[in-house]
Amino acid sequence: MIEVSAAREVPVPAERAWAVVADYGHDPRWRHGVSTMAPQPSGPVTVGTTTAEVLRFAGRTYRSGGLVTEVDEGRGFAWRTTSGLVAHGGRTVRPLGARSARVTLRATVRPVGAQRLLAPVLRPLLARTLRRDLDRLAALLATDH
């Protein structure tokens, strides 16, 4: 198993950060390599929200289904894949004051087949991707009022 997480302060109130982080429809705007993210239903996540994701990572295109398994409204949610990649994780938002918040992304991925041989390389790639995604999220939130 490969476990990665990243956290970053974002320059907006927690409610604003949550509105973007908890709506999968925004993912292609801030997550590198995500060309399609189709949540059902659309809008803020609820327990049972499903996703159809197309992601390009490390030179390959992955198609995965997902399911939101837990939601702590305004604070965090957990997800797991239902097809494609074998993974689970979560997103959390914590207020740091009236004008900023800390967003944390975490993911656990189980490499299968030949991917297992690449696990030592995949871990730092995934960690870097999460950090860069958070940088893009912060930039998006700073300019998208």
N, C-alpha and C positions, 0 to 999 in steps of 0.2 A: 504494500500500500504506500502511496505517496501522499503525505499530508502537507499542505501549504496554507499559509494565511498571510494577510497583509492588512495594515491599518493606516489610515491617513486622516488628518484633520481637513475638513472642507469649510470654505468660508461662507456658510449659510446656516440658518437655524436648522435644528434637527428635523423639524416638520418638513422643510423644503427638501432636505437630503432624502428623507424617507419617501417623499412623493415620487422621486426619480428612481431610487434604488429598489423600491417595492413594486415598481411597474415594469415588468419585463419588456413592454413595448418600447422602452427607452434604451434597452441594452445595446442595439446596434450603434447608437450614438456615442457610447463610451467604452464598450468592450471590444478590444482589438480582435479582428478576425470573425466577429459575429456578423454574418450577412443576413441571416433570417432568425428572428425570434418571434414565434407566433403563440402568444398565450391565449388560453381559453379558460375562463372568460377574460376579456381584455380589462385593463385597469389595474388597480392595486391588488396584490396577491391575497388570496384567501386559501384556507386549507382546501385542497382538492384542485387548485389551479393547475392546469397541465400546460406544457410547452412543447413546441417543435422547434428545435434549434439546428441551424447550419453554421458550423464553426470551422474556420481554417486555422490550423495550428501546426507548427513545425513541418510545413510543406504538405500537409495532408488535409483533406476535407472530411469532417465528421458530422454525422447527422444523429441527433440524440433526442429522445423524448424525455420529458421531465415531469415531476410531480411535486407540488408544495405540500409538505407533510405537517408543518407547524407554523403558526403565525402568532407573534406577540405584537399586536397592532402598534405601529409607530416606533417599534424598537428592534424587531428582527424577525427573520423567518428561516426555516430549514427546507431543503429540497433534496431530492434524490433523482437519479436517472431511472427511466423505465425501459429504455432501449438505447442501443448504440454504446457509447462509453459507459463504463461501470464507475459511478461516482456519486458522492453526496457532499453536502456542504451547507453553507448558510451565509446570510448577510445581516449585519447589525448596524444600528445607528444609535449613538449616545450623544446627548447634548453636552457641550463643553462651556456653554454660556448662552446668552441670548442670540449671538451672531455666528456661532460655529458649532460643529459637531465632529465626532470621530466615526468614520465608516470603517467597518472591518469586513473583509471577505475571507471566507475559508472554504477549502475544497479538499476532499480526499478522493483520490483516483486509484483504481486498481488496474494496473496494466495487464493486458491479456495478450497471449500469443507472443509474437516477436517484440512487442512493446516492453515486455518484462526485461529484455536485455538492455533496453534504453533507459530504464528507471533512474540510474545515477545521473543521466543527462536531463531527463524530463523534470526532475524535482527543481533544479535551479531555473529552468525555462519557465515552468509554471509559476514559480514564486516571482520571477521578474515580470511575467505577464500580469499577475495580479497587481503588483506595484504600479506598473504603467497604466493599467486600467483605472486605478484610483487617481492617478495624476490626470487622466483624461476626464474622469468624473468631476474632479475639483475644478478643472478649467471650464467644463460645461456648466456647472452650477454657478460659477463666478460670472459667467456672461449670459446665462439663460434665466432671466428673472421672470 
